Amino acid sequence: MDNERKPKEADKDPPQGLQLSKKTVLLLTGLVVGILVFAGVLTQVVPRGEYLRDAAGAVMNGTYARLPDFKLPLWHVLTAPVEVFLSPQALTGVGILLFIVLIGGTFLILEKSRVIAYMMQVIVRKYETKKYALLALVTLVCMALGSVVGILEESITLVPLAASIALALGWDSLTGLGFSLVAVAMGYSAATFNPFNVGIVQAMAGLPAFSGLGYRLVVFAVIYAVLLAFLWLHARRVEKAPQKSLSYRTDQALKERFAATREETEALTQNRSLAKATKIFVGCVSGVLVCAVLSFALQALPGVPKEVKSIAGYLPMLGMALLFTLGGIFAGKAAGLGGKALGKTFWQGVKTVAPIAPLLVLVMSVTWLLQKGKIIDTVLFTVYTHVKGVSPFVALQAILALTIVLEFFIGSGSAKAFLMMPVLLPLAKLLLVSSQSVTLAFTLGDGVCNILYPTSGIMIIAIGLIDVSYIKFLRWTWKLFLALFATSIGLLWVAQRIGY
């Protein structure tokens, strides 16, 4: 037995990488184009208006004014995919596009070098009898990443790996999506130290940094229990009846690609080159945690210049992009894939995910069009005028609902905070609602809907990577979202009752 054989000699069929079906890409593209057109119509029928902003970009309360003479020409619907690259959000969009390219190339290297197959077999062997404990642990870790350091876009890299592991453990790719991206997004709802929602809102409210932690830990535990129960029940159902999974058909192709006989499994798990390659890859990716901790520290510590804090916010994404890619390349070389074959494989992997790039541009265009049409401030002002005079509990629900609505237009938590808080915080004081409760209502709404709407580029990319349509994603998650909405209302009721 030659356990040190080269990966290209071991492969029976050429790996495919992150293949996306034409049907999935076309359906997602059609959906987002429809939303773009709808956004254009909204700019024509919703009254236009805007608030003045201060130097930091925060809304100045009491400055809202209608703009009866302004109407964005409808032809901007056609030019938005180009004009969006001239907007402030272009840098983030280009970063995510680059991120996707690196994921595609790196994933195919890991597949062709058999590193993914090795990791899957090792995990299956180690956790086959305690896989639900693994499900609980990984879900907890991913939620903590979102809750503590505010990682979201960076979790895209986890999705294909998590889907592969879920399939190897007898579940489906949706389960893998659940304990990776969905868990990270739910961590935003249960934010504890997240600098992008809790940190910003508390600073704007004049609260001590990350104060009120005790009840937010309770919130984290409750939301974790809801998510874990959902994933646990889903995994049980799939394990008993795999054909009932919404992703059953597309999952079969993935299972066939990673299937291995008993002899092949033995050869894989005893291959020292693959063991070394896996350690290299895991070690590099683990370095992202260092980037995340450094980013959090720079943003949380007093006295750090604003410019440095702004740059520090991108550190986890840059770290993940660099370390994930370098880890994959070094792992591929250690496993025997080198020279021109390494570069060729990376390029082939890039081409497999290329169809997702136009999708992300279209999603970015929707947000740009709504902001350019000056209707978002009108939504905020309308809610503000209707909330006056209501009870504290109703006011909290209104803040939660407003955050959920604005998530469709603005995905960034910090951008929503600068839009909403200067208006809502003074109103909350008049209604006897504490700033801590306002912070909680904001984070709950910000997190629950991070991956709900088709205007979420992260969600569109993630479901594209596992070849699942948006409709199937909604059919799978609608009960989870309803449970989380109900849970959020209950948590806000408790917060109001205990004087949080």
C-alpha atoms as one frame of an Amber mdcrd trajectory, in Angstrom:
protein
   0.000   0.000   0.000   1.407   3.345  -1.014  -0.007   5.803   1.506   2.124
   8.644   0.180   0.795   8.595  -3.360   0.251  11.884  -5.118  -3.316  13.227
  -5.055  -3.628  13.326  -8.840  -2.841   9.609  -8.973  -5.499   8.849  -6.390
  -8.308  10.783  -8.035 -10.631   8.665 -10.129 -12.458  11.651 -11.607 -11.406
  15.268 -11.856 -12.867  17.244  -8.938 -15.435  19.876  -9.769 -14.971  22.458
  -7.034 -17.890  24.639  -5.945 -20.076  23.905  -8.947 -23.195  26.077  -9.288
 -26.074  24.816 -11.396 -27.259  27.121 -14.173 -30.823  26.777 -12.886 -29.900
  28.040  -9.400 -27.905  30.952 -10.787 -30.687  31.951 -13.191 -33.378  31.733
 -10.500 -31.363  33.834  -8.054 -30.509  36.348 -10.768 -34.155  36.654 -11.804
 -35.197  37.163  -8.181 -32.677  39.926  -7.525 -33.411  41.665 -10.846 -37.095
  41.677  -9.884 -36.251  43.249  -6.524 -34.076  45.846  -8.270 -37.001  46.840
 -10.497 -39.308  46.931  -7.443 -36.812  49.188  -5.664 -36.867  51.505  -8.667
 -40.662  51.686  -8.495 -40.483  52.514  -4.767 -38.255  55.499  -5.514 -41.059
  56.835  -7.713 -44.059  56.299  -5.415 -42.710  56.724  -1.858 -42.398  60.389
  -0.771 -38.791  61.537  -0.887 -37.156  63.194   2.083 -33.971  63.268   4.126
 -32.369  64.227   7.416 -29.253  66.333   7.713 -26.137  64.408   8.814 -23.272
  65.424  11.045 -19.596  64.979  10.227 -19.666  61.353  11.417 -22.600  60.544
   9.143 -25.176  60.311  11.954 -28.687  61.643  11.421 -29.456  64.993  13.107
 -32.776  64.672  14.914 -35.475  67.198  13.983 -33.990  68.032  10.586 -36.178
  65.841   8.361 -37.514  67.651   5.294 -39.596  66.470   2.342 -38.099  66.789
  -1.129 -41.155  67.277  -3.359 -39.084  68.406  -6.332 -36.725  65.432  -6.250
 -37.379  62.155  -8.043 -34.617  59.790  -9.091 -34.918  59.106 -12.836 -36.113
  55.550 -13.406 -33.308  54.815 -15.859 -30.964  54.530 -12.869 -32.359  51.006
 -12.478 -30.339  50.107 -15.564 -27.173  51.963 -14.579 -27.184  51.048 -10.859
 -24.882  47.980 -11.333 -22.244  50.364 -12.687 -22.906  53.401 -10.491 -22.722
  51.313  -7.317 -18.952  51.055  -7.814 -18.705  54.816  -7.354 -20.432  54.678
  -3.954 -18.866  54.328  -0.474 -20.062  50.714  -0.234 -18.041  49.766  -3.322
 -14.942  48.929  -1.260 -16.813  46.386   0.836 -18.438  44.914  -2.265 -15.136
  44.541  -4.092 -13.665  42.935  -0.974 -16.453  40.362  -0.861 -16.079  39.681
  -4.593 -12.361  39.054  -4.089 -13.250  36.892  -1.116 -15.497  34.703  -3.288
 -12.797  34.297  -5.930 -10.277  33.155  -3.309 -12.778  30.705  -1.805 -13.427
  29.080  -5.177  -9.763  28.634  -6.015  -8.760  27.459  -2.555 -11.652  25.004
  -2.211 -10.736  23.213  -5.446  -7.105  22.933  -4.308  -8.281  21.369  -1.042
 -10.572  19.002  -2.933  -8.082  17.926  -5.599  -5.319  17.390  -3.055  -7.764
  15.194  -1.058  -7.385  17.385   2.039 -11.161  17.834   2.315 -11.719  14.091
   1.926  -9.146  13.468   4.658 -10.723  15.988   7.057 -14.177  14.525   6.465
 -13.066  10.966   7.156 -11.159  11.959  10.305 -14.138  13.889  11.659 -16.531
  11.045  10.846 -14.298   8.530  12.623 -13.858  10.722  15.679 -17.428  11.986
  16.075 -19.571   9.296  14.461 -20.980   8.242  17.838 -21.166  11.759  19.264
 -22.018  13.858  16.245 -24.833  15.720  17.983 -22.377  16.889  20.608 -20.253
  18.174  17.706 -23.323  19.918  16.259 -23.962  21.672  19.583 -20.307  22.679
  19.990 -19.768  24.039  16.466 -23.068  25.959  16.601 -21.990  27.510  19.900
 -18.566  28.503  18.566 -19.977  30.059  15.385 -22.629  31.951  17.345 -19.923
  33.244  19.664 -17.928  34.531  16.674 -20.880  36.666  15.608 -21.796  37.678
  19.153 -18.349  38.652  20.386 -16.253  39.856  17.447 -18.888  40.587  14.807
 -17.717  38.147  12.143 -20.279  37.663   9.346 -18.896  37.969   5.801 -15.864
  35.955   6.856 -18.079  32.955   7.643 -18.709  32.374   3.929 -15.514  30.319
   3.879 -17.015  27.958   6.442 -20.117  27.109   4.405 -18.709  24.627   1.827
 -16.570  22.929   4.488 -19.477  22.729   6.940 -21.771  21.344   4.212 -19.208
  18.662   3.355 -18.842  17.661   7.004 -22.619  17.577   7.506 -23.013  15.254
   4.526 -20.261  12.987   5.810 -22.064  12.733   9.159 -25.304  11.635   7.489
 -27.104  14.993   7.415 -27.628  17.438   4.523 -25.897  20.576   3.287 -28.615
  22.739   4.870 -27.550  21.437   8.282 -24.005  22.552   7.473 -25.312  25.970
   6.456 -27.201  26.083   9.753 -24.276  25.437  12.074 -22.005  27.816  10.126
 -23.504  30.959   8.523 -26.917  30.823  10.236 -25.253  30.373  13.634 -22.922
  33.321  13.023 -25.865  35.506  11.974 -27.826  34.508  15.093 -24.774  35.560
  17.102 -25.464  39.089  15.862 -28.938  38.905  17.434 -27.430  37.698  20.690
 -24.641  40.268  20.556 -22.534  40.508  23.705 -19.358  42.378  22.715 -20.072
  42.872  19.002 -18.491  46.264  18.186 -20.621  46.761  15.051 -24.003  46.889
  16.775 -23.764  46.824  20.599 -20.552  48.850  20.663 -21.769  51.585  18.310
 -25.296  51.934  19.748 -24.077  52.075  23.363 -21.495  54.701  22.428 -24.180
  56.814  20.740 -26.438  56.402  23.799 -23.669  57.457  26.182 -23.632  54.068
  27.934 -20.476  52.443  29.324 -18.912  50.169  26.709 -20.542  46.709  26.691
 -22.504  47.393  29.865 -25.669  45.394  30.597 -23.795  42.186  29.786 -25.676
  39.994  32.254 -29.035  40.066  30.487 -27.402  39.890  27.038 -25.796  36.607
  28.119 -29.289  35.360  28.979 -30.420  36.460  25.512 -27.478  34.580  23.973
 -28.405  31.389  25.845 -32.072  31.591  24.816 -31.363  32.214  21.124 -28.716
  29.477  21.119 -31.284  27.049  22.556 -33.836  27.988  19.855 -31.311  27.590
  17.027 -29.867  24.337  18.371 -33.352  22.832  18.807 -34.164  23.739  15.190
 -30.924  22.237  13.834 -31.147  19.176  16.089 -34.703  18.333  14.974 -33.843
  18.964  11.317 -30.734  16.757  11.484 -32.752  13.959  13.133 -35.389  14.106
  10.386 -32.780  14.048   7.622 -30.941  11.170   9.260 -34.138   9.081   9.397
 -35.436  10.058   5.935 -32.708  11.664   3.762 -34.996  11.874   0.725 -37.217
  14.370   2.575 -34.425  16.940   2.673 -35.029  19.981   0.470 -31.434  19.678
  -0.756 -31.543  15.897  -1.293 -31.090  15.980  -5.072 -28.161  18.400  -5.140
 -26.582  16.727  -2.104 -26.337  13.412  -3.974 -23.798  14.856  -6.391 -21.665
  16.092  -3.486 -21.863  12.726  -1.715 -20.737  10.899  -4.844 -17.747  13.189
  -5.232 -16.549  12.533  -1.680 -17.598   8.884  -1.421 -14.860   6.413  -0.528
 -14.600   2.654  -0.106 -13.342   1.161   3.146  -9.914   0.612   1.577  -9.780
   4.190   0.311 -10.824   5.462   3.721  -8.018   3.525   5.386  -5.525   4.876
   2.866  -6.748   8.421   3.416  -6.652   8.389   7.199  -3.154   6.825   7.254
  -1.686   9.232   4.718   0.948  11.278   6.537   1.160  13.901   3.809  -2.560
  14.596   4.104  -2.302  14.715   7.896   0.465  17.305   7.619  -1.456  19.268
   4.974  -4.557  19.358   7.176  -2.578  20.669  10.147  -1.131  23.418   7.948
  -4.565  24.446   6.706  -6.245  24.372  10.121  -3.315  26.253  11.643  -3.535
  29.027   9.061  -7.303  29.397   9.384  -6.994  29.464  13.184  -4.911  32.594
  12.755  -8.140  34.381  11.837  -9.095  34.260  15.513  -5.993  36.315  16.274
  -7.099  38.864  13.659 -10.596  38.927  15.170  -9.317  39.460  18.718  -6.943
  42.203  17.555  -9.768  43.876  15.626 -12.035  43.777  18.675  -9.344  45.164
  20.960  -8.510  48.055  18.639 -12.192  49.024  18.365 -13.009  48.608  22.057
  -9.983  50.286  23.643 -10.297  54.019  24.382  -7.797  56.376  22.841  -7.449
  54.506  19.557  -7.778  56.938  16.602 -10.990  56.665  14.576  -9.013  55.986
  11.423  -7.345  52.973  13.046 -10.692  51.709  14.364 -12.166  51.962  10.883
  -9.341  49.948   9.365  -9.462  47.429  12.224 -13.051  46.580  11.277 -11.789
  45.018   8.035  -9.026  43.025   9.750 -10.966  39.736  10.221 -12.083  39.705
   6.577  -8.590  40.483   5.302  -7.135  37.888   7.654  -9.605  35.230   6.543
  -9.029  35.957   2.848  -5.247  35.827   3.197  -4.904  32.962   5.682  -7.611
  30.788   4.105  -5.945  31.125   0.709  -2.373  30.637   1.944  -3.502  27.716
   4.092  -5.086  26.046   1.072  -2.060  26.621  -1.158   0.456  25.390   1.433
  -1.769  22.421   2.263  -2.057  21.538  -1.420   1.706  21.616  -1.812   2.224
  19.516   1.318  -0.246  16.954  -0.044   1.658  16.650  -3.314  -0.053  19.158
  -5.567   2.555  21.596  -6.807   3.960  23.598  -9.672   1.718  24.422 -12.616
  -0.937  21.994 -11.387  -1.463  24.151  -8.280  -1.993  27.335 -10.280  -4.191
  25.603 -12.851  -6.358  24.087 -10.128  -6.763  27.456  -8.404  -7.860  29.102
 -11.653 -10.348  26.323 -12.386 -11.806  26.851  -8.920 -12.127  30.580  -9.536
 -14.134  29.928 -12.699 -16.612  27.693 -10.835 -17.746  30.549  -8.557 -17.549
  33.339 -11.146 -21.342  33.291 -11.800 -21.947  34.520  -8.231 -20.108  37.807
  -8.845 -22.859  39.448 -10.967 -25.413  38.379  -8.337 -23.578  40.267  -5.618
 -23.316  43.366  -7.814 -27.085  43.285  -8.365 -27.722  42.957  -4.611 -25.454
  45.938  -3.941 -27.329  47.863  -6.642 -30.658  47.450  -4.814 -29.295  49.108
  -1.666 -27.608  51.864  -3.673 -30.819  52.605  -5.600 -32.960  52.890  -2.454
 -30.451  55.185  -0.775 -30.017  57.301  -3.885 -33.797  57.576  -4.202 -33.957
  59.240  -0.741 -36.845  57.160   0.606 -35.152  55.427   3.550 -35.244  58.548
   5.734 -38.963  58.817   4.973 -39.511  55.322   6.411 -37.650  56.316   9.573
 -39.575  59.595   9.948 -42.933  57.871   9.418 -42.248  55.357  12.204 -40.983
  58.145  14.464 -44.198  60.156  14.094 -46.406  57.123  14.832 -44.486  55.900
  17.899 -45.037  59.067  19.933 -47.335  58.509  22.900 -47.266  54.694  22.948
 -46.325  52.492  25.932 -42.671  51.543  26.560 -43.288  47.933  25.486 -44.967
  48.988  22.225 -42.126  51.437  21.606 -39.589  48.608  21.940 -41.556  46.473
  19.489 -41.671  49.409  17.077 -37.868  49.770  17.259 -37.518  46.022  16.641
 -39.914  46.207  13.678 -38.201  49.276  12.224 -34.805  47.582  12.421 -36.239
  44.526  10.658 -37.727  46.683   7.890 -34.573  48.751   7.406 -32.519  45.548
   7.147 -34.060  45.073   3.708 -32.570  48.401   2.611 -29.366  48.550   4.673
 -27.482  45.400   5.664 -24.763  47.129   7.674 -25.500  47.270  11.410 -23.347
  50.345  11.923 -25.038  52.194   9.028 -28.476  51.445  10.493 -27.315  52.637
  13.910 -26.161  55.999  12.530 -29.485  56.340  10.730 -31.831  55.318  13.555
 -30.310  56.065  16.925 -30.034  59.890  16.792 -33.807  59.962  16.189 -34.964
  57.061  18.371 -32.814  57.524  21.487 -34.305  60.941  22.437 -37.792  59.592
  21.710 -37.119  56.502  23.850 -36.241  58.700  26.823 -39.517  60.579  26.498
 -41.367  57.240  26.461 -39.421  56.001  29.533 -37.598  53.304  27.570 -34.031
  52.703  28.755 -31.106  53.009  26.364 -30.054  49.438  27.213 -33.444  48.154
  26.053 -33.178  50.210  22.867 -29.764  48.629  22.238 -31.241  45.174  22.770
 -34.184  45.815  20.414 -31.764  47.036  17.754 -29.405  44.054  17.992 -32.263
  41.541  17.966 -33.686  43.039  14.777 -30.277  43.488  13.188 -29.247  39.877
  13.689 -32.447  37.949  12.953 -32.764  39.442   9.465 -29.095  39.455   8.469
 -29.772  36.432   6.257 -33.522  36.688   5.676 -33.920  39.033   2.735 -32.708
  38.429  -0.839 -30.927  41.793  -0.537 -28.421  40.013   1.738 -25.419  39.371
  -0.474 -23.902  37.042   2.117 -26.960  34.804   2.167 -27.289  34.764  -1.635
 -23.642  33.725  -1.963 -23.938  31.043   0.730 -27.002  29.314  -0.707 -25.423
  29.550  -4.158 -22.343  27.709  -2.878 -24.489  24.744  -1.775 -26.753  24.994
  -4.846 -29.968  25.824  -2.979 -32.571  28.290  -4.262 -33.866  31.176  -2.163
 -37.347  29.629  -2.094 -35.949  26.377  -0.685 -33.954  28.364   1.854 -37.141
  30.102   3.019 -39.043  26.808   3.124 -36.325  25.457   5.383 -35.918  28.463
   7.709 -39.385  30.051   7.994 -40.185  28.227  11.236 -36.822  29.271  12.688
 -37.400  32.924  11.802 -40.909  32.884  13.262 -39.571  31.302  16.460 -36.831
  33.922  16.672 -39.271  36.802  16.111 -41.525  35.460  18.878 -38.520  34.923
  21.134 -37.314  38.489  20.503 -40.693  39.899  21.502 -40.622  37.835  24.687
 -37.073  38.885  25.533 -37.999  42.553  25.089 -41.056  42.098  27.315 -38.841
  40.640  30.044 -36.318  43.470  29.574 -39.063  46.052  30.043 -40.492  44.260
  33.069 -37.157  43.996  34.898 -36.174  47.595  34.077 -33.222  46.570  31.935
